[in-house]
């Protein structure tokens, strides 16, 4: 039986979302896109839009579980406040549909897909393409981040991802490359 995980990368101007489908030992992306709010001047209108759109996505795609990235730092306090509100609008949309939501820090999301909590967005996108075999060329950074959030949830929820990738800790300790290669022989390219 297929299991669907909704991943969300919240933002006050763009919010990435993706539904990752786990079926046996294979994974696919049901939908992956962004909600765009750049042209909306009123922040409360943006929040309502996020709430309504996430509600619609849940009703249409019927995810079994949801995961969202938690904003933790930023230079501008007002921007962080708006980001937190966007996250809250998403969480309320999810919980109003009777689904629990898991929150993950950005470093945990990056580490789950790349093995490095300090990886760049480009590295995360590259590893998603390699691990899942999906073409990410036409996706925005927010959309691929949403896939990574869903993938992070899989690695933290006890589901064994394809390729034998092991569940990773949320902290950012540097792991041994030797151990990583031993645990993930299918992710090593020999030239």
Secondary structure, DSSP 8 states (H G I E B T S, - for coil): --EEEEEEE--SSEEEEEEEEEETTEEEEEEEEEEE-TT---HHHHHHHHHHHHHHHHHHH--SEEEEEE----S-HHHHHHHHHHHHHHHHHHHHTT--EEEEEHHHHHHHHHS-TT--HHHHHHHHHHHH----TTS-HHHHHHHHHHHHHHHHTT---GGG-----SS-----HHHHHHH-GGG----
